[in-house]
Amino acid sequence: MRVGLLFGSFNPIHIGHLILANYMAANTNLDTVWLVVSPQNPFKPSNSLLHEFDRLHMVRLAIEDNPDLGVTDTEFRMPKPSYTIDTLAYLKEKYPTYQFSLIMGEDNLLTFHKWKNHEQILADHNLLVYPRKSSAQPIPANLQEHPRITLVPAPLLDISATFIRQCLKEGKSTRYLLPESVETYIKSKKLYHS
């Protein structure tokens, strides 16, 4: 089983995440894409994060009708902040016959050298890299030509969870930005409201 891992806070999950995950599942050699809900990103402050179980529930709601997508709460049981190398080691131990690939934006590839044990990640796993409008600098040739790195021309949607949270806080419409089930859940629990 070839599994693509799309890590994120999903605070909240939105259509940009879903389009990317589905595109990767349907247009690469992956058998499935798992969305890895991260309790805390080591590069982001945690004070703006909704509770991890709410974020996990919203991802489940968002993908429930798509058999090509899955979700994992693996990092919930790991020390925080969680590091990708540790999550990969855990998943390899739990699913020894699976091949795990990382799905990341090109902005993350440009800072990949700052990740904990990045050389080991690249030695053991493929990286599927999608374009990001926010990337100001081109990907260096040594990374573009690396045998473990594949640049995937996934559709680019400039939608951010930060923008969606601001809309919700201000009482503005988030129709078509969020899956309907997620929008209903957020409204019913009054999440992200001021």
C-alpha positions as CSV (number, residue, x, y, z in Angstrom):
1,M,0.0,0.0,0.0
2,R,1.4,3.4,-1.1
3,V,0.2,6.0,1.3
4,G,0.7,9.8,0.9
5,L,0.8,11.7,4.2
6,L,-0.6,15.3,4.2
7,F,0.3,16.8,7.5
8,G,-1.5,19.8,8.8
9,S,-3.2,21.6,11.7
10,F,-6.5,21.6,9.7
11,N,-7.6,24.6,11.7
12,P,-10.2,24.2,10.1
13,I,-9.9,21.8,7.1
14,H,-11.1,23.6,4.0
15,I,-11.7,22.9,0.3
16,G,-8.0,23.7,-0.6
17,H,-6.8,20.8,1.6
18,L,-9.4,18.5,0.2
19,I,-8.8,19.4,-3.5
20,L,-5.0,18.8,-2.9
21,A,-5.5,15.5,-1.1
22,N,-7.9,14.2,-3.7
23,Y,-5.7,15.3,-6.6
24,M,-2.7,13.5,-5.1
25,A,-4.7,10.3,-4.5
26,A,-6.2,10.4,-8.0
27,N,-3.2,11.6,-10.1
28,T,-0.1,10.1,-8.6
29,N,1.0,6.5,-7.9
30,L,-0.5,6.6,-4.4
31,D,-3.2,4.2,-3.3
32,T,-4.5,6.6,-0.7
33,V,-3.8,9.9,1.1
34,W,-4.0,10.1,4.9
35,L,-4.5,13.5,6.5
36,V,-2.3,13.7,9.5
37,V,-3.9,16.0,12.1
38,S,-1.0,17.6,14.0
39,P,-1.7,18.7,17.6
40,Q,1.1,21.2,17.4
41,N,3.4,22.2,14.6
42,P,6.9,22.9,16.0
43,F,7.1,26.0,13.7
44,K,3.7,27.5,14.7
45,P,2.4,28.9,17.9
46,S,-0.3,26.7,19.5
47,N,-2.4,29.4,21.1
48,S,-4.6,29.9,18.0
49,L,-5.3,26.2,17.6
50,L,-8.7,24.7,18.1
51,H,-8.8,21.6,20.3
52,E,-7.2,18.7,18.4
53,F,-10.3,16.5,18.8
54,D,-12.5,19.1,17.2
55,R,-10.1,19.4,14.3
56,L,-9.9,15.6,13.9
57,H,-13.7,15.4,13.9
58,M,-13.9,18.1,11.2
59,V,-11.5,16.2,9.0
60,R,-13.5,13.0,9.4
61,L,-16.7,14.9,8.4
62,A,-15.0,16.4,5.4
63,I,-13.7,13.1,3.9
64,E,-16.4,10.7,5.0
65,D,-17.7,10.2,1.5
66,N,-14.3,9.8,-0.2
67,P,-12.8,6.2,-0.1
68,D,-9.4,7.5,-1.4
69,L,-8.8,9.6,1.7
70,G,-8.2,8.7,5.3
71,V,-7.3,10.5,8.5
72,T,-5.0,9.6,11.4
73,D,-4.6,10.9,14.9
74,T,-1.2,9.2,15.3
75,E,0.5,12.4,16.6
76,F,-2.1,12.8,19.4
77,R,-0.3,10.0,21.3
78,M,3.2,11.3,20.7
79,P,5.3,14.0,22.6
80,K,4.5,17.5,21.6
81,P,5.6,19.2,19.5
82,S,5.6,16.3,17.1
83,Y,8.3,15.9,14.5
84,T,7.8,14.2,11.2
85,I,10.7,11.8,11.5
86,D,9.2,10.4,14.8
87,T,5.7,10.1,13.2
88,L,7.2,8.3,10.2
89,A,9.1,5.9,12.5
90,Y,5.8,5.2,14.4
91,L,3.8,4.6,11.2
92,K,6.5,2.3,9.7
93,E,6.5,0.2,12.9
94,K,2.7,0.0,12.9
95,Y,2.3,-0.6,9.2
96,P,5.6,-2.4,8.1
97,T,4.4,-3.3,4.6
98,Y,3.2,0.2,3.7
99,Q,5.3,2.8,1.8
100,F,4.8,6.3,3.1
101,S,5.4,9.4,1.0
102,L,5.2,13.0,2.3
103,I,3.0,15.6,0.5
104,M,4.3,19.1,1.0
105,G,4.2,22.5,-0.5
106,E,7.3,23.9,-2.3
107,D,7.6,26.5,0.5
108,N,8.2,23.6,3.0
109,L,10.7,22.0,0.6
110,L,12.7,25.2,0.7
111,T,13.0,25.0,4.5
112,F,13.2,21.2,4.6
113,H,16.9,21.4,5.7
114,K,15.6,22.8,9.0
115,W,13.5,19.7,9.8
116,K,14.7,17.3,12.4
117,N,16.6,14.4,10.7
118,H,15.7,15.7,7.2
119,E,18.4,13.6,5.6
120,Q,16.9,10.4,7.1
121,I,13.4,11.3,5.9
122,L,14.7,11.8,2.4
123,A,16.7,8.6,2.5
124,D,13.6,6.5,3.4
125,H,10.7,8.4,1.9
126,N,9.5,10.1,-1.3
127,L,8.4,13.7,-1.3
128,L,5.5,14.8,-3.5
129,V,5.8,18.6,-3.8
130,Y,3.0,20.8,-5.0
131,P,3.4,24.5,-6.0
132,R,2.7,27.3,-3.6
133,K,2.0,30.9,-4.6
134,S,3.8,32.1,-1.5
135,S,7.1,30.7,-2.6
136,A,9.2,33.7,-3.6
137,Q,12.3,31.7,-4.6
138,P,12.7,28.8,-7.0
139,I,13.5,25.3,-5.9
140,P,17.2,24.7,-6.1
141,A,18.3,22.3,-8.9
142,N,19.7,19.7,-6.5
143,L,16.3,19.3,-5.0
144,Q,14.4,19.4,-8.3
145,E,16.6,16.6,-9.6
146,H,16.6,14.5,-6.5
147,P,15.4,11.0,-7.2
148,R,13.2,11.0,-4.1
149,I,11.5,14.3,-4.9
150,T,8.6,14.6,-7.4
151,L,7.2,18.0,-8.4
152,V,3.4,17.5,-8.9
153,P,1.5,20.2,-10.8
154,A,-1.5,20.1,-8.4
155,P,-4.1,22.9,-8.7
156,L,-3.2,26.0,-6.8
157,L,-5.9,27.5,-4.5
158,D,-4.9,30.5,-2.5
159,I,-7.2,29.8,0.5
160,S,-5.9,29.9,4.1
161,A,-7.4,28.6,7.3
162,T,-6.3,32.0,8.8
163,F,-8.6,33.8,6.3
164,I,-11.5,31.4,7.1
165,R,-11.1,31.9,10.8
166,Q,-11.2,35.6,10.4
167,C,-14.4,35.3,8.3
168,L,-16.0,33.2,11.0
169,K,-14.9,35.6,13.7
170,E,-16.5,38.5,11.8
171,G,-19.6,36.6,11.0
172,K,-18.9,36.6,7.2
173,S,-19.9,33.8,4.9
174,T,-17.6,30.8,4.4
175,R,-19.9,29.1,1.9
176,Y,-17.9,27.1,-0.7
177,L,-14.7,27.6,1.4
178,L,-15.6,24.8,3.8
179,P,-17.3,21.5,3.2
180,E,-21.0,21.9,4.2
181,S,-20.7,19.3,7.0
182,V,-17.7,21.2,8.5
183,E,-19.4,24.6,8.2
184,T,-22.5,23.1,10.0
185,Y,-20.3,21.6,12.8
186,I,-18.5,24.9,13.3
187,K,-21.7,26.9,13.5
188,S,-23.4,24.4,15.8
189,K,-20.5,24.6,18.3
190,K,-19.9,28.3,17.7
191,L,-16.2,27.6,16.9
192,Y,-13.8,30.4,15.9
193,H,-16.4,33.1,16.9
194,S,-15.2,36.0,18.9
